[in-house]
Amino acid sequence: MSFNYNGDEAVSGSFGKVYMDGREIAEIEEFEMKGKLESKEFKLYGGETATKNTGIKNEIKLKMKKVFSYELDLLKNMKNGKLNTFCTLNIQIDDPEALGAEAIAINNAKFIGDIDFGSFKRGELIDREFTLTALTKNIEILESIELI
């Protein structure tokens, strides 16, 4: 049996919210969380190659307009010898026309990769991008849109 849906039931990213350590990041432009499966190939009898997933790495990306100095807070931590900075992220998407809402909590998300401590272009708004990682066991599904 197939399910026909109305176009207005598709979820719009305009209703997405991100909270960092309990504070809403109203200046969020983009949120992305991906899991990359690590796989190993091995030979089967008869010469075929099979693959087995052996691990996962989660990567989280936040892109926001610069309103606050998150990056300078990270720099302060680093100056004090704290290279591993963690936070809790709560992600919600609740489009009133969709068939439900989604919410996840990401505990102990760690900042990784490049951190832009300062840059700008004259006449343009400033963007900041942050990359984080989190263990799968620290990601909680709080609400999801159920299959019909």
C-alpha positions, 0 to 999 in steps of 0.5 A, a space after each residue: 500500500 502506498 501513502 499519498 501526502 500533500 505537499 504542505 506535509 513536507 517538513 520545512 527547515 524554516 521551523 528548525 531550532 538549535 539550542 546550545 547548552 540551553 540557549 537558543 541559537 536564533 542566528 542559526 543558518 544551517 544545521 547538519 548532522 551526518 554519520 559516516 560508516 567505517 567499513 572493511 572489505 574482505 574476500 568471500 569464498 569464490 572471489 566475491 568481495 563483501 563489506 562489513 560496517 565496523 564503526 561510525 563517526 558522527 559529524 555535526 556542522 553549525 553555520 550561523 550569523 555572527 552575533 556572539 563570540 562563540 569562537 573567542 570563548 573557545 580561544 579562551 578555553 584553549 589559552 587556559 589549556 582546555 583543548 577539548 570543549 564540549 557542549 549539549 545541543 538540542 535540535 528541534 524541527 516542528 513544522 505545524 503543517 507536517 505530520 509530526 515533529 522531530 527532536 534530538 539531544 546531543 550530549 558531550 558534543 566536542 568542537 573539532 577541526 578549524 575554528 575561525 577566530 576572526 575574519 570579515 569582508 567589508 560590506 558583508 555579514 559575518 558567518 561562523 561555522 563550527 564542526 563538532 563530533 559526538 559519540 552515537 551513544 550520546 545522541 538521544 531521539 526525543 521525538 520522531 515522525 512515525 511512518 504511517 
